[in-house]
Amino acid sequence: MQIKTREAVVLRINELCSEKGITINGLANLAAIPPSTIKNIIYGVSKNPGIVTIKMICDGLDISLEEFFSSDAFRNLQQEIE
């Protein structure tokens, strides 16, 4: 199954929260960003989450950007330019 980048980001955030046993609000607290920022990413309001936001999420999860993007979801991305 091929997915787009935004969907892969959402999938990865949900996957990591599940692995760490935290909620979206818990992640927002750990990452020092408003819960609405993460919810906007999850629910598709934010179509292009910035790398700084993703880095803050990684910091909150105590992982590197490399760990965040090291996922099958990112290995199997669909071509964005059509």
N, C-alpha and C positions, 0 to 999 in steps of 0.2 A: 504494500500500500504506500503510495507516495502522497506526501502532504506538503503544504507550503510552510515557509519559515515561521510566520506568525503562529500557525497551529503547532509547530514543533516547540516553540517557546512556551506556549500554554501547556502543552503535554509535559514538558520537562519541569515546569514549575509545580504542576500538580503531582508529578511523580516524586520530586524531591520532598515536597511537603508530606506526602504519604510516607516516604521512607523515614523522615525525621519525626513523624508523629505530630506535626504542627498544622494549624489552620492557616488560612490566608491572612486573617487578622494577626495571628501569632507571627507569621513571616514578616508582615508589615512592621510590627513592633521591633523584631530583631534587626530588620534592614533599615530602620529609622526613616521609613517613607510612609506616606498616608495610605491606609487600607484601600482608599478609592483608586490609587495608582495601580495597585496590583489587580484589583477587581476590574478596572478598565482594560487591562491586558487580558485577563481571563475571559471576559465577556465580549471582547472584540471591539470595544469602544476605541481603544488605542490600537491602531492598525500597524504601527511601527514603533515598538518600544525601543528607546535609546539604549546604547551600550552602557552608558553611565548608570541608568536604572537597573539594567541587568547585573552590572558589577555590584551595585548596592545590595541587590537580592542575593548574589553570591556571597558577599561579605556577611550578610545576615545568616546565611546557611553555613558559613564557615567553609566554603569551597572556593576553588579558583574558577576563573572563566573557562579554562581548559576543561575542568571537570564538568561544568555546566553544559558545554557543547559536546562533550564526549558521550554521545547517546545515539542509538540507532535512528532516532527521529531526525537528527541532523545529518546522518550519513546517507539517508534516503530521500533527501529533499527534491521536490518537484522543481522544474525550471520555472522561474518567476517571470521571465520575459517571454511573452507569447505573441 
